[in-house]
Amino acid sequence: MNCALSVLQIFKVKVCAKQFLSQSFVRLTFSSERVKEMAVYGPDQWIKLLFDNLSGQHFSVPEEFDGYRYFLSLNKADRPRLRSYTLREFRLQQGEFDIDFVLHSGSNCASLWALEAAVGDHIYIRAHCVGSNRARAGFVWSPPKQVQQLLLVADETALPAALSIIDSLSRQPEKPLVNAFFSVPSASDCLLSPTWPQLHIHWLTRGDSSTADANDEILTALNNLALPHLAADHSTVQSLENTDKLWQLASSCAGDNFYAWIGGERTMVDALRRLLLTTKGIDKKLISFMAYWRRGKAAQ
Ligand SMILES: Cc1cc2nc3c(=O)[nH]c(=O)nc-3n(C[C@H](O)[C@H](O)[C@H](O)COP(=O)(O)OP(=O)(O)OC[C@H]3O[C@@H](n4cnc5c(N)ncnc54)[C@H](O)[C@@H]3O)c2cc1C
């Protein structure tokens, strides 16, 4: 297999450990020799997991086929359902990685599969492999080099990525000022993270609150946060065109010393986009907004 020729690969991994972390999270550890071919470019690196297609057919690659080519050879309707998940921890030497799955109700494939998965089960993944095109290689986190102040906002689906970002910052010799706002269903979901004096994690537990109330709570918390004047672009009124776009990514450059990464349910991300770009007047090139999922809509 020559990975240098191919951006994406599809191959099978085995569940080798399972741990319930909290009320909403279960961690599965996956292993395969082929994990050693994977390219991990950023702490928020994600992959796709492949589930039964809409007719309930299980995806399996015949032995003589290359996984990705076989996937492409199928009619679109026959292809497996793909779901995005973050590599919470990646251990190259051991050929292993962890994924923290949110357990949610409703008809779905990924969350239910994770709940029922047992050690020894297999699943196919689609991952970027060594030799892939870094510009499009499944990650977003790319703060400017000398950044001094960071803002992270995540709901539970983006929490694995946000905590992985915090892990990576904790390994830097000079740690930046970080304000993190994490909205999670219950107090047990406030997962452990490294600490340093300039890391301020604000946990918002939703309990029985409605989505609207929970969004209001996070908007109020952020509205009260003193954001750096240097981030504010007061010279232009920024338009909010393209609001149907699920993702809007930062394009910051060296010398910018503020950077924000915002991931979660679409209505939360949209509300924060309005707050930060209009009310707070922060330059949109400094913020990545990512709608990781949409309430009432299955991922595509
Ligand atoms: C780049 C990226 C990285 C991601 N990383 C992670 C991760 O590490 N861990 C993780 O758990 N999720 C992660 N997600 C989110 C995950 O892909 C979605 O939540 C996905 O919809 C789950 O698939 P499903 O089959 O369980 O539900 P779907 O079949 O997609 O949806 C079925 C129904 O469930 C609802 N639904 C979907 N997710 C949730 C939820 N979390 N809570 C309540 N209702 C929900 C949908 O709105 C829909 O009504 C990530 C998404 C992206 C884009």
The ligand as a MOL file (V3000), in Angstrom:
LIG
                    3D

  0  0  0     0  0            999 V3000
M  V30 BEGIN CTAB
M  V30 COUNTS 53 58 0 0 0
M  V30 BEGIN ATOM
M  V30 1 C -15.0690 17.3770 13.0320 0
M  V30 2 C -16.0440 16.7210 13.9910 0
M  V30 3 C -15.5750 16.0530 15.0990 0
M  V30 4 C -16.4770 15.4540 15.9950 0
M  V30 5 N -15.9920 14.8030 17.0940 0
M  V30 6 C -16.8560 14.1840 17.9380 0
M  V30 7 C -16.3840 13.4500 19.0630 0
M  V30 8 O -15.1760 13.3200 19.2950 0
M  V30 9 N -17.3100 12.8780 19.8880 0
M  V30 10 C -18.6590 12.9800 19.6300 0
M  V30 11 O -19.4540 12.4200 20.3890 0
M  V30 12 N -19.1320 13.6570 18.5740 0
M  V30 13 C -18.2630 14.2490 17.7070 0
M  V30 14 N -18.7470 14.9080 16.6240 0
M  V30 15 C -20.2050 15.0250 16.4410 0
M  V30 16 C -20.8060 13.7810 15.8020 0
M  V30 17 O -20.2120 13.5570 14.5390 0
M  V30 18 C -22.3180 14.0130 15.6400 0
M  V30 19 O -22.9120 14.2100 16.8890 0
M  V30 20 C -23.0100 12.8960 14.8740 0
M  V30 21 O -24.2470 13.3950 14.4210 0
M  V30 22 C -23.2630 11.6560 15.7330 0
M  V30 23 O -23.8050 10.6660 14.8730 0
M  V30 24 P -25.0150 9.7080 15.3080 0
M  V30 25 O -25.0720 8.6330 14.2930 0
M  V30 26 O -24.8760 9.3540 16.7490 0
M  V30 27 O -26.3020 10.6480 15.1780 0
M  V30 28 P -26.9990 11.1020 13.7840 0
M  V30 29 O -27.5400 9.9200 13.0650 0
M  V30 30 O -26.0540 11.9790 13.0350 0
M  V30 31 O -28.1850 11.9920 14.3200 0
M  V30 32 C -29.4190 11.3920 14.7840 0
M  V30 33 C -30.1550 12.4120 15.6270 0
M  V30 34 O -29.4070 12.6380 16.7930 0
M  V30 35 C -29.1150 14.0220 16.9410 0
M  V30 36 N -27.7640 14.1590 17.5140 0
M  V30 37 C -26.5620 13.9790 16.9100 0
M  V30 38 N -25.5560 14.1730 17.7860 0
M  V30 39 C -26.1420 14.4960 18.9600 0
M  V30 40 C -25.6520 14.8040 20.2560 0
M  V30 41 N -24.3400 14.8150 20.5380 0
M  V30 42 N -26.5430 15.0780 21.2530 0
M  V30 43 C -27.8740 15.0540 21.0180 0
M  V30 44 N -28.4070 14.7600 19.7960 0
M  V30 45 C -27.5530 14.4790 18.7980 0
M  V30 46 C -29.2160 14.6210 15.5410 0
M  V30 47 O -29.5580 15.9820 15.5800 0
M  V30 48 C -30.3170 13.7700 14.9280 0
M  V30 49 O -31.5730 14.2610 15.2950 0
M  V30 50 C -17.8620 15.5280 15.7350 0
M  V30 51 C -18.3290 16.1920 14.5930 0
M  V30 52 C -17.4320 16.7860 13.7350 0
M  V30 53 C -17.9670 17.4990 12.5020 0
M  V30 END ATOM
M  V30 BEGIN BOND
M  V30 1 1 1 2
M  V30 2 1 2 3
M  V30 3 2 2 52
M  V30 4 2 3 4
M  V30 5 1 4 5
M  V30 6 1 4 50
M  V30 7 2 5 6
M  V30 8 1 6 7
M  V30 9 1 6 13
M  V30 10 2 7 8
M  V30 11 1 7 9
M  V30 12 1 9 10
M  V30 13 2 10 11
M  V30 14 1 10 12
M  V30 15 2 12 13
M  V30 16 1 13 14
M  V30 17 1 14 15
M  V30 18 1 14 50
M  V30 19 1 15 16
M  V30 20 1 16 17
M  V30 21 1 16 18
M  V30 22 1 18 19
M  V30 23 1 18 20
M  V30 24 1 20 21
M  V30 25 1 20 22
M  V30 26 1 22 23
M  V30 27 1 23 24
M  V30 28 2 24 25
M  V30 29 1 24 26
M  V30 30 1 24 27
M  V30 31 1 27 28
M  V30 32 2 28 29
M  V30 33 1 28 30
M  V30 34 1 28 31
M  V30 35 1 31 32
M  V30 36 1 32 33
M  V30 37 1 33 34
M  V30 38 1 33 48
M  V30 39 1 34 35
M  V30 40 1 35 36
M  V30 41 1 35 46
M  V30 42 1 36 37
M  V30 43 1 36 45
M  V30 44 2 37 38
M  V30 45 1 38 39
M  V30 46 1 39 40
M  V30 47 2 39 45
M  V30 48 1 40 41
M  V30 49 2 40 42
M  V30 50 1 42 43
M  V30 51 2 43 44
M  V30 52 1 44 45
M  V30 53 1 46 47
M  V30 54 1 46 48
M  V30 55 1 48 49
M  V30 56 2 50 51
M  V30 57 1 51 52
M  V30 58 1 52 53
M  V30 END BOND
M  V30 END CTAB
M  END
